[in-house]
Amino acid sequence: MYSKGQPYVIDVAAGETKYICQCGKTSTPPYCDGSHQGSDYEPLEYTASSDEQLYICGCGKTSGKPFCDGSHNN
């Protein structure tokens, strides 16, 4: 998940829920596929309050996982 080197951009509609991987082991990035089972990680359950785009870290350097903070540019 973190080998992409740039963010995953997700369109989310108002009221829609997405489950975002936080363990980095998913085979369907940036979405959770259950690969965290048996670890201390859980997916982020994100429900949009309005139509929006999410930028999910694809480099692993962000200080605000799972969201991109631009660290891939450094």
Jmol script that loads the backbone (N, CA, C; Angstrom):
load data "model"
ATOM      1  N   MET A   1       0.811  -1.194   0.000  1.00  0.00           N
ATOM      2  CA  MET A   1       0.000   0.000   0.000  1.00  0.00           C
ATOM      3  C   MET A   1       0.857   1.262   0.000  1.00  0.00           C
ATOM      4  N   TYR A   2       1.997   1.211   0.705  1.00  0.00           N
ATOM      5  CA  TYR A   2       2.816   2.412   0.836  1.00  0.00           C
ATOM      6  C   TYR A   2       3.922   2.505  -0.210  1.00  0.00           C
ATOM      7  N   SER A   3       3.906   1.640  -1.215  1.00  0.00           N
ATOM      8  CA  SER A   3       4.930   1.697  -2.252  1.00  0.00           C
ATOM      9  C   SER A   3       4.519   2.581  -3.424  1.00  0.00           C
ATOM     10  N   LYS A   4       3.308   3.102  -3.399  1.00  0.00           N
ATOM     11  CA  LYS A   4       2.828   3.945  -4.493  1.00  0.00           C
ATOM     12  C   LYS A   4       3.611   5.250  -4.582  1.00  0.00           C
ATOM     13  N   GLY A   5       3.980   5.803  -3.425  1.00  0.00           N
ATOM     14  CA  GLY A   5       4.772   7.021  -3.409  1.00  0.00           C
ATOM     15  C   GLY A   5       3.988   8.306  -3.570  1.00  0.00           C
ATOM     16  N   GLN A   6       2.707   8.201  -3.717  1.00  0.00           N
ATOM     17  CA  GLN A   6       1.832   9.368  -3.808  1.00  0.00           C
ATOM     18  C   GLN A   6       0.466   8.982  -3.263  1.00  0.00           C
ATOM     19  N   PRO A   7      -0.389   9.951  -2.980  1.00  0.00           N
ATOM     20  CA  PRO A   7      -1.663   9.612  -2.339  1.00  0.00           C
ATOM     21  C   PRO A   7      -2.646   8.899  -3.263  1.00  0.00           C
ATOM     22  N   TYR A   8      -3.503   8.117  -2.634  1.00  0.00           N
ATOM     23  CA  TYR A   8      -4.678   7.563  -3.292  1.00  0.00           C
ATOM     24  C   TYR A   8      -5.767   8.615  -3.155  1.00  0.00           C
ATOM     25  N   VAL A   9      -6.471   8.918  -4.227  1.00  0.00           N
ATOM     26  CA  VAL A   9      -7.539   9.908  -4.187  1.00  0.00           C
ATOM     27  C   VAL A   9      -8.864   9.164  -4.268  1.00  0.00           C
ATOM     28  N   ILE A  10      -9.707   9.383  -3.265  1.00  0.00           N
ATOM     29  CA  ILE A  10     -10.989   8.691  -3.175  1.00  0.00           C
ATOM     30  C   ILE A  10     -12.114   9.719  -3.199  1.00  0.00           C
ATOM     31  N   ASP A  11     -13.071   9.533  -4.082  1.00  0.00           N
ATOM     32  CA  ASP A  11     -14.286  10.345  -4.074  1.00  0.00           C
ATOM     33  C   ASP A  11     -15.286   9.688  -3.147  1.00  0.00           C
ATOM     34  N   VAL A  12     -15.829  10.464  -2.214  1.00  0.00           N
ATOM     35  CA  VAL A  12     -16.791   9.947  -1.246  1.00  0.00           C
ATOM     36  C   VAL A  12     -18.028  10.833  -1.292  1.00  0.00           C
ATOM     37  N   ALA A  13     -19.188  10.213  -1.462  1.00  0.00           N
ATOM     38  CA  ALA A  13     -20.453  10.948  -1.495  1.00  0.00           C
ATOM     39  C   ALA A  13     -20.968  11.168  -0.076  1.00  0.00           C
ATOM     40  N   ALA A  14     -21.736  12.211   0.104  1.00  0.00           N
ATOM     41  CA  ALA A  14     -22.329  12.508   1.410  1.00  0.00           C
ATOM     42  C   ALA A  14     -23.072  11.287   1.929  1.00  0.00           C
ATOM     43  N   GLY A  15     -22.793  10.899   3.165  1.00  0.00           N
ATOM     44  CA  GLY A  15     -23.442   9.754   3.796  1.00  0.00           C
ATOM     45  C   GLY A  15     -22.802   8.412   3.487  1.00  0.00           C
ATOM     46  N   GLU A  16     -21.875   8.380   2.551  1.00  0.00           N
ATOM     47  CA  GLU A  16     -21.199   7.134   2.171  1.00  0.00           C
ATOM     48  C   GLU A  16     -20.094   6.807   3.177  1.00  0.00           C
ATOM     49  N   THR A  17     -19.937   5.525   3.483  1.00  0.00           N
ATOM     50  CA  THR A  17     -18.910   5.072   4.415  1.00  0.00           C
ATOM     51  C   THR A  17     -17.844   4.281   3.670  1.00  0.00           C
ATOM     52  N   LYS A  18     -16.599   4.578   3.957  1.00  0.00           N
ATOM     53  CA  LYS A  18     -15.451   3.857   3.407  1.00  0.00           C
ATOM     54  C   LYS A  18     -14.637   3.307   4.569  1.00  0.00           C
ATOM     55  N   TYR A  19     -14.045   2.139   4.365  1.00  0.00           N
ATOM     56  CA  TYR A  19     -13.177   1.518   5.364  1.00  0.00           C
ATOM     57  C   TYR A  19     -11.752   1.574   4.827  1.00  0.00           C
ATOM     58  N   ILE A  20     -10.940   2.407   5.446  1.00  0.00           N
ATOM     59  CA  ILE A  20      -9.594   2.698   4.968  1.00  0.00           C
ATOM     60  C   ILE A  20      -8.569   1.875   5.745  1.00  0.00           C
ATOM     61  N   CYS A  21      -7.686   1.202   5.010  1.00  0.00           N
ATOM     62  CA  CYS A  21      -6.633   0.386   5.620  1.00  0.00           C
ATOM     63  C   CYS A  21      -5.714   1.250   6.471  1.00  0.00           C
ATOM     64  N   GLN A  22      -5.346   0.731   7.629  1.00  0.00           N
ATOM     65  CA  GLN A  22      -4.360   1.406   8.474  1.00  0.00           C
ATOM     66  C   GLN A  22      -3.179   0.500   8.809  1.00  0.00           C
ATOM     67  N   CYS A  23      -3.236  -0.773   8.376  1.00  0.00           N
ATOM     68  CA  CYS A  23      -2.132  -1.696   8.667  1.00  0.00           C
ATOM     69  C   CYS A  23      -1.097  -1.718   7.544  1.00  0.00           C
ATOM     70  N   GLY A  24      -1.501  -1.306   6.337  1.00  0.00           N
ATOM     71  CA  GLY A  24      -0.595  -1.291   5.198  1.00  0.00           C
ATOM     72  C   GLY A  24      -0.470  -2.613   4.469  1.00  0.00           C
ATOM     73  N   LYS A  25      -1.200  -3.651   4.895  1.00  0.00           N
ATOM     74  CA  LYS A  25      -1.072  -4.986   4.304  1.00  0.00           C
ATOM     75  C   LYS A  25      -2.152  -5.316   3.276  1.00  0.00           C
ATOM     76  N   THR A  26      -3.102  -4.429   3.074  1.00  0.00           N
ATOM     77  CA  THR A  26      -4.218  -4.711   2.189  1.00  0.00           C
ATOM     78  C   THR A  26      -3.776  -5.008   0.758  1.00  0.00           C
ATOM     79  N   SER A  27      -4.521  -5.858   0.074  1.00  0.00           N
ATOM     80  CA  SER A  27      -4.260  -6.120  -1.342  1.00  0.00           C
ATOM     81  C   SER A  27      -5.172  -5.270  -2.220  1.00  0.00           C
ATOM     82  N   THR A  28      -6.006  -4.436  -1.585  1.00  0.00           N
ATOM     83  CA  THR A  28      -6.935  -3.570  -2.307  1.00  0.00           C
ATOM     84  C   THR A  28      -6.791  -2.119  -1.838  1.00  0.00           C
ATOM     85  N   PRO A  29      -5.565  -1.572  -1.881  1.00  0.00           N
ATOM     86  CA  PRO A  29      -5.354  -0.237  -1.330  1.00  0.00           C
ATOM     87  C   PRO A  29      -6.205   0.823  -2.034  1.00  0.00           C
ATOM     88  N   PRO A  30      -6.662   1.797  -1.310  1.00  0.00           N
ATOM     89  CA  PRO A  30      -6.422   2.074   0.094  1.00  0.00           C
ATOM     90  C   PRO A  30      -7.483   1.474   1.020  1.00  0.00           C
ATOM     91  N   TYR A  31      -8.298   0.581   0.469  1.00  0.00           N
ATOM     92  CA  TYR A  31      -9.405   0.024   1.251  1.00  0.00           C
ATOM     93  C   TYR A  31      -8.977  -1.192   2.066  1.00  0.00           C
ATOM     94  N   CYS A  32      -9.614  -1.375   3.201  1.00  0.00           N
ATOM     95  CA  CYS A  32      -9.355  -2.531   4.054  1.00  0.00           C
ATOM     96  C   CYS A  32      -9.868  -3.803   3.384  1.00  0.00           C
ATOM     97  N   ASP A  33      -9.073  -4.868   3.444  1.00  0.00           N
ATOM     98  CA  ASP A  33      -9.507  -6.178   2.953  1.00  0.00           C
ATOM     99  C   ASP A  33      -9.465  -7.237   4.051  1.00  0.00           C
ATOM    100  N   GLY A  34      -9.272  -6.804   5.300  1.00  0.00           N
ATOM    101  CA  GLY A  34      -9.238  -7.736   6.427  1.00  0.00           C
ATOM    102  C   GLY A  34      -7.866  -8.286   6.742  1.00  0.00           C
ATOM    103  N   SER A  35      -6.833  -7.846   6.033  1.00  0.00           N
ATOM    104  CA  SER A  35      -5.477  -8.360   6.262  1.00  0.00           C
ATOM    105  C   SER A  35      -4.946  -8.046   7.651  1.00  0.00           C
ATOM    106  N   HIS A  36      -5.574  -7.130   8.366  1.00  0.00           N
ATOM    107  CA  HIS A  36      -5.131  -6.753   9.711  1.00  0.00           C
ATOM    108  C   HIS A  36      -5.512  -7.787  10.765  1.00  0.00           C
ATOM    109  N   GLN A  37      -6.322  -8.772  10.409  1.00  0.00           N
ATOM    110  CA  GLN A  37      -6.782  -9.770  11.381  1.00  0.00           C
ATOM    111  C   GLN A  37      -5.594 -10.356  12.139  1.00  0.00           C
ATOM    112  N   GLY A  38      -5.705 -10.391  13.460  1.00  0.00           N
ATOM    113  CA  GLY A  38      -4.637 -10.915  14.298  1.00  0.00           C
ATOM    114  C   GLY A  38      -3.604  -9.875  14.699  1.00  0.00           C
ATOM    115  N   SER A  39      -3.808  -8.633  14.276  1.00  0.00           N
ATOM    116  CA  SER A  39      -2.885  -7.557  14.651  1.00  0.00           C
ATOM    117  C   SER A  39      -3.621  -6.556  15.542  1.00  0.00           C
ATOM    118  N   ASP A  40      -2.928  -5.516  15.915  1.00  0.00           N
ATOM    119  CA  ASP A  40      -3.531  -4.457  16.728  1.00  0.00           C
ATOM    120  C   ASP A  40      -4.201  -3.383  15.879  1.00  0.00           C
ATOM    121  N   TYR A  41      -4.183  -3.540  14.565  1.00  0.00           N
ATOM    122  CA  TYR A  41      -4.743  -2.535  13.663  1.00  0.00           C
ATOM    123  C   TYR A  41      -6.214  -2.782  13.383  1.00  0.00           C
ATOM    124  N   GLU A  42      -6.926  -1.707  13.115  1.00  0.00           N
ATOM    125  CA  GLU A  42      -8.317  -1.728  12.679  1.00  0.00           C
ATOM    126  C   GLU A  42      -8.449  -0.723  11.544  1.00  0.00           C
ATOM    127  N   PRO A  43      -9.367  -0.946  10.612  1.00  0.00           N
ATOM    128  CA  PRO A  43      -9.554   0.042   9.555  1.00  0.00           C
ATOM    129  C   PRO A  43     -10.193   1.316  10.102  1.00  0.00           C
ATOM    130  N   LEU A  44      -9.979   2.407   9.417  1.00  0.00           N
ATOM    131  CA  LEU A  44     -10.660   3.651   9.741  1.00  0.00           C
ATOM    132  C   LEU A  44     -12.018   3.611   9.059  1.00  0.00           C
ATOM    133  N   GLU A  45     -13.084   3.719   9.823  1.00  0.00           N
ATOM    134  CA  GLU A  45     -14.437   3.819   9.267  1.00  0.00           C
ATOM    135  C   GLU A  45     -14.716   5.302   9.062  1.00  0.00           C
ATOM    136  N   TYR A  46     -14.808   5.724   7.807  1.00  0.00           N
ATOM    137  CA  TYR A  46     -14.983   7.139   7.488  1.00  0.00           C
ATOM    138  C   TYR A  46     -16.307   7.337   6.778  1.00  0.00           C
ATOM    139  N   THR A  47     -17.181   8.156   7.358  1.00  0.00           N
ATOM    140  CA  THR A  47     -18.459   8.499   6.746  1.00  0.00           C
ATOM    141  C   THR A  47     -18.428   9.981   6.396  1.00  0.00           C
ATOM    142  N   ALA A  48     -18.629  10.278   5.130  1.00  0.00           N
ATOM    143  CA  ALA A  48     -18.566  11.659   4.657  1.00  0.00           C
ATOM    144  C   ALA A  48     -19.822  12.429   5.045  1.00  0.00           C
ATOM    145  N   SER A  49     -19.633  13.644   5.514  1.00  0.00           N
ATOM    146  CA  SER A  49     -20.770  14.501   5.841  1.00  0.00           C
ATOM    147  C   SER A  49     -21.212  15.309   4.623  1.00  0.00           C
ATOM    148  N   SER A  50     -20.344  15.374   3.603  1.00  0.00           N
ATOM    149  CA  SER A  50     -20.665  16.031   2.340  1.00  0.00           C
ATOM    150  C   SER A  50     -19.850  15.349   1.244  1.00  0.00           C
ATOM    151  N   ASP A  51     -20.165  15.628  -0.016  1.00  0.00           N
ATOM    152  CA  ASP A  51     -19.368  15.086  -1.113  1.00  0.00           C
ATOM    153  C   ASP A  51     -17.949  15.641  -0.987  1.00  0.00           C
ATOM    154  N   GLU A  52     -16.963  14.769  -1.058  1.00  0.00           N
ATOM    155  CA  GLU A  52     -15.588  15.223  -0.887  1.00  0.00           C
ATOM    156  C   GLU A  52     -14.597  14.243  -1.490  1.00  0.00           C
ATOM    157  N   GLN A  53     -13.348  14.665  -1.551  1.00  0.00           N
ATOM    158  CA  GLN A  53     -12.250  13.804  -1.956  1.00  0.00           C
ATOM    159  C   GLN A  53     -11.346  13.601  -0.754  1.00  0.00           C
ATOM    160  N   LEU A  54     -10.937  12.359  -0.558  1.00  0.00           N
ATOM    161  CA  LEU A  54      -9.977  12.033   0.491  1.00  0.00           C
ATOM    162  C   LEU A  54      -8.643  11.729  -0.168  1.00  0.00           C
ATOM    163  N   TYR A  55      -7.581  12.139   0.472  1.00  0.00           N
ATOM    164  CA  TYR A  55      -6.228  11.848   0.012  1.00  0.00           C
ATOM    165  C   TYR A  55      -5.599  10.935   1.053  1.00  0.00           C
ATOM    166  N   ILE A  56      -5.434   9.665   0.672  1.00  0.00           N
ATOM    167  CA  ILE A  56      -4.933   8.638   1.577  1.00  0.00           C
ATOM    168  C   ILE A  56      -3.459   8.387   1.275  1.00  0.00           C
ATOM    169  N   CYS A  57      -2.645   8.357   2.316  1.00  0.00           N
ATOM    170  CA  CYS A  57      -1.204   8.190   2.169  1.00  0.00           C
ATOM    171  C   CYS A  57      -0.853   6.943   1.356  1.00  0.00           C
ATOM    172  N   GLY A  58       0.045   7.116   0.399  1.00  0.00           N
ATOM    173  CA  GLY A  58       0.537   6.002  -0.396  1.00  0.00           C
ATOM    174  C   GLY A  58       2.044   5.844  -0.290  1.00  0.00           C
ATOM    175  N   CYS A  59       2.667   6.580   0.665  1.00  0.00           N
ATOM    176  CA  CYS A  59       4.123   6.491   0.819  1.00  0.00           C
ATOM    177  C   CYS A  59       4.543   5.991   2.199  1.00  0.00           C
ATOM    178  N   GLY A  60       3.647   6.097   3.189  1.00  0.00           N
ATOM    179  CA  GLY A  60       3.964   5.645   4.538  1.00  0.00           C
ATOM    180  C   GLY A  60       4.701   6.657   5.392  1.00  0.00           C
ATOM    181  N   LYS A  61       4.940   7.856   4.873  1.00  0.00           N
ATOM    182  CA  LYS A  61       5.714   8.861   5.606  1.00  0.00           C
ATOM    183  C   LYS A  61       4.857   9.866   6.368  1.00  0.00           C
ATOM    184  N   THR A  62       3.565   9.890   6.126  1.00  0.00           N
ATOM    185  CA  THR A  62       2.698  10.891   6.746  1.00  0.00           C
ATOM    186  C   THR A  62       2.692  10.790   8.266  1.00  0.00           C
ATOM    187  N   SER A  63       2.506  11.908   8.913  1.00  0.00           N
ATOM    188  CA  SER A  63       2.389  11.896  10.374  1.00  0.00           C
ATOM    189  C   SER A  63       0.930  11.816  10.798  1.00  0.00           C
ATOM    190  N   GLY A  64       0.017  11.798   9.840  1.00  0.00           N
ATOM    191  CA  GLY A  64      -1.412  11.763  10.143  1.00  0.00           C
ATOM    192  C   GLY A  64      -2.129  10.605   9.484  1.00  0.00           C
ATOM    193  N   LYS A  65      -1.545   9.400   9.574  1.00  0.00           N
ATOM    194  CA  LYS A  65      -2.142   8.233   8.918  1.00  0.00           C
ATOM    195  C   LYS A  65      -3.602   8.089   9.286  1.00  0.00           C
ATOM    196  N   PRO A  66      -4.432   7.734   8.336  1.00  0.00           N
ATOM    197  CA  PRO A  66      -4.093   7.313   6.989  1.00  0.00           C
ATOM    198  C   PRO A  66      -4.078   8.441   5.961  1.00  0.00           C
ATOM    199  N   PHE A  67      -4.265   9.682   6.390  1.00  0.00           N
ATOM    200  CA  PHE A  67      -4.381  10.782   5.441  1.00  0.00           C
ATOM    201  C   PHE A  67      -3.018  11.318   5.008  1.00  0.00           C
ATOM    202  N   CYS A  68      -2.938  11.736   3.749  1.00  0.00           N
ATOM    203  CA  CYS A  68      -1.718  12.311   3.195  1.00  0.00           C
ATOM    204  C   CYS A  68      -1.480  13.695   3.787  1.00  0.00           C
ATOM    205  N   ASP A  69      -0.227  13.983   4.147  1.00  0.00           N
ATOM    206  CA  ASP A  69       0.142  15.318   4.619  1.00  0.00           C
ATOM    207  C   ASP A  69       1.213  15.953   3.729  1.00  0.00           C
ATOM    208  N   GLY A  70       1.450  15.354   2.564  1.00  0.00           N
ATOM    209  CA  GLY A  70       2.428  15.891   1.624  1.00  0.00           C
ATOM    210  C   GLY A  70       3.850  15.430   1.856  1.00  0.00           C
ATOM    211  N   SER A  71       4.072  14.544   2.824  1.00  0.00           N
ATOM    212  CA  SER A  71       5.432  14.080   3.139  1.00  0.00           C
ATOM    213  C   SER A  71       6.108  13.384   1.970  1.00  0.00           C
ATOM    214  N   HIS A  72       5.340  12.866   1.012  1.00  0.00           N
ATOM    215  CA  HIS A  72       5.931  12.198  -0.154  1.00  0.00           C
ATOM    216  C   HIS A  72       6.720  13.180  -1.022  1.00  0.00           C
ATOM    217  N   ASN A  73       6.501  14.473  -0.830  1.00  0.00           N
ATOM    218  CA  ASN A  73       7.224  15.493  -1.599  1.00  0.00           C
ATOM    219  C   ASN A  73       8.596  15.805  -1.021  1.00  0.00           C
ATOM    220  N   ASN A  74       8.886  15.304   0.158  1.00  0.00           N
ATOM    221  CA  ASN A  74      10.168  15.600   0.816  1.00  0.00           C
ATOM    222  C   ASN A  74      11.194  14.530   0.547  1.00  0.00           C
TER     223      ASN A  74
END
end "model"
wireframe off; spacefill off
backbone 0.3
color backbone group
